[in-house]
Amino acid sequence: MFILGAAKYGDRIWALKCADNIGIDGLTDKYCHKVLNNRYLEVSGMEEEEMVKQGAHILLSICVSQFNDCTLKKTTLYQYKTLEYLVGSKKIYSVIEMELSLMYDMMYTKAGVIHTWYGHGIRLFSVITIVHAFVQFRFFINKDGYRRVDVYITYILVVGAFVLEMTSWIMALGSTWARHFLYIRGWNRLYRVTVSLRRLVNAVGWRMWSGNVGQLNLFKYAQEHASMDMHKLKDLAPPVHISAPTKDLVVNMITKIVARHGGEADGLYSLNQKVENCELPVLDCDFDTRIIIWHIATHAILLWIKDKERQRDDRNYEKAIKTLSNYMVFLLVKHPEMLVAHTSRQLCLEALNLLKFVDTNGLAEYLSQDTLPVQGPLMKNDPCVRGMALAKSLVGNEWERHHLLEVVFGAWVVMLCYAGSHCNRDSHARRLSSGGEFLTIVWQLAGHLSHYEREKHEQARKEASITKWREEDRKHTMRLRRPLIGRGDGMLQRDVELGATSYSHIDQGNRSNAAPDT
């Protein structure tokens, strides 16, 4: 039992070591680079949740490479085909959520130790040791010198230890990691048994992200609170749930941005880029100032189109824009460490104080007129004034309402991608311990889709090269065969002619030598 206790402590120490970058990279090599080269993601007969889980395991190396801020060592054809299917079937968002759940296991649990040969070996050794101790105590140790209560307590402790170890082992064998191991090894019967057991307790659903994001609207907060201080900012509105249309719009917009830049990070994570083939106004300011300016402009534009006739797609865009705008301001106030370095919430406090002088009801009229809806002195370079000017500039382009909403939504997605890529990797990892952030999901989405776009171009280049080689080989073969065919035809023709001539001479000779009929 003493040796078992020492092994348990060693198990915990090794789990802590596996939580650092080197340990995570080692797990990536094992689970993603070496083992996954023997089976595709088989979608026939597999439930959607289980398909998402297996896809997350296959693509886990991409997720880990982003957290480690390193270049992925290699990508297998199995990973590319999995990405191709998940992007085409619009399941990539759910896969990213599951990947982050697996990252939580690797960083904050003992998954890095449990799901290894020595991890399972320790548990097997533990069960054998406890059973051996029970047998020794029950049958080979004289208990006459012990009090009866001590004997009963010993039995309870040994049996309890056995139950705990068996429970731990069964949970490890029924985990997503063990099921994935069975899946890639092709042990289909055991895999189906574990899937059935997990389905009974709905264990897959437990691992998904909650889907809630924090919200803070500066206009609404300024109206409800007279004083603007940091203590008041802690009493924020409850989070809202990201709707399915919003998720789809985010994925579609990131896909467009990634395709426009060919998956290259320099263009993908740039703030000054086209959105829906439109150049956005260049804002020469810090990132926190940009968030406030766009938040003011977004609120004004949504008020301007509120009373106008809208389609269903427009309502989805409006809801998505409002959610992203309020979420970015929430991050600026509550979690500035998740944004670009040197971002401060102080600017948000100043903007809140300035919004007390803005007539919210007059914002919509300002976009159609030239009267600034302010009740007090505001400087020209104040974020509030610049935000209203930006809204007026966008409305003045006289775009269709749907196109205007697409541009505003695209601007927020661009800022999300920029913030996610410039956020410290440790901040992303720390937020996983609290359930994760939507910003981390967007960051991973951009990374996966850009990786897929680069691989798609590489596969297209390889296929074009193979097609070109086959065409050249076919032409070369035809050039080699053409003289032989001509020669063969000529020889055949001459042989036929000679054969016919010889046959005619022989036939005539036979007729002349033949006896007359009687």
KALINMO-V153939 format. One record per helix or strand of 3 or more residues. SS is the DSSP state (@ for helix, = for strand). FROM is the first residue (numbers start at 1). LEN is the number of residues. If there is no record, write none. Layout:
SS | FROM | LEN
SS | FROM | LEN
//
This chain:
@ | 2 | 17
@ | 21 | 18
@ | 48 | 11
@ | 60 | 8
@ | 77 | 12
@ | 92 | 17
@ | 111 | 4
@ | 117 | 24
@ | 148 | 26
@ | 176 | 10
@ | 188 | 13
@ | 203 | 4
@ | 218 | 7
@ | 230 | 4
@ | 244 | 17
@ | 265 | 4
@ | 287 | 18
@ | 312 | 23
@ | 336 | 3
@ | 346 | 12
@ | 360 | 7
@ | 383 | 13
@ | 401 | 22
@ | 425 | 8
@ | 438 | 76
//
